[in-house]
């Protein structure tokens, strides 16, 4: 289920973005990227529609996924 980022409380959205940016497996290449830059990048991707917030009810989990990966799955 897609969750519109505009409907989240700003603090909740910030916490979600920070949590996602610090997950294991989020690799940003050879150079280090600080948390605020990672969060800003994720926020821009949400605003552009490139990335969406996806809630999986069966697993009770929230992820950020590429919008193109959801085509046909909604």
Buried (B, 14 or more C-beta within 10 A) or exposed (E): EEBEBEEBEEEEBEEBBBEBBEEEEEEEEEEEBEEEEBBBBBBEBBEEEEBBBBEEEEEEEBBBBEBEEEEEEE
